[in-house]
Amino acid sequence: MTAFAARCLLVGAAVVVGVVGVVAPVAGPSRVALFVAAACCAVIDVLLVRATRAAAAGAEWPTDVPVATDGPVAMVSGPSDDARLPAPPTIVLGSTDDGRSIGVEGPGHAHIAVVGTGVLAVAVFRAVAAQVRTATVASGTSTRVASAPDLRTVVAGPGEPCPPMPAGTAALVSDAEGRRTTTVVLVAGLGQVPRVWDVAVEVTRYGCSVRRHDEPIGVPVSPVLPELDP
């Protein structure tokens, strides 16, 4: 059973038991027992999340070579005296506790998904999309955008065409002679991630992580955020 499936069971059990404890016509001691059981499920869920994050933090992540051999290259780099380290990634997605950056080397074919809801997820998407746009301008290619109406200002400039998308979603696509090279999308959950994606930035209430398509667990990071205007 995956950690996600286990969390679904624990959260579901906590909710069901808690609701039964509130609405069911049971005696006082039985009601207390139901509330205790719901609380236990919630505590186990929190412990499971912490254990999963600890396992991810302890996973080996190479620091002297790219971590992918084809397609977009997720890289770890940062200040170091070791000349073997690669240059900083073109599109930074986050940084580890020791200050190393994790990102995508470009320009090139890369499909990035920012997964999450709320202000932080939108901010992460804004920061990544801005980097993709900057890289696109530098390479002389064009961009196309689309978003939910309330996210238009996050991804589109004044007067820029921005077709509507479902609530909580946005996208920026760079084109090179009509051929898609780099895309970044914002979606609310993993079930909405496009079928083709390479690197995901998962933003949750427990923190943020970056993982490639072939990795079951991501690397915990401090996410990249938009630069403040002077």
Secondary structure, DSSP 4 states (H G I P E B T S, - for coil): --HHHHHHHHHHHHHHHHHHHHHS---HHHHHHHHHHHHHHHHHHHHHHHHHHHHHHHS---SSS-S-SSSSEEEEE-S-S-TTSPPPPSEEEEE-TTS-EEEEESSS-EEEEEE--SHHHHHHHHHHHHHHHHHHHHHT-EEEEEE-GGGHHHH--TT----B--TT-EEEEEEETTEEEEEEEEESSGGGS-SS-SEEEEEETTEEEEEETT-SSPEEEEEP-PPPP-
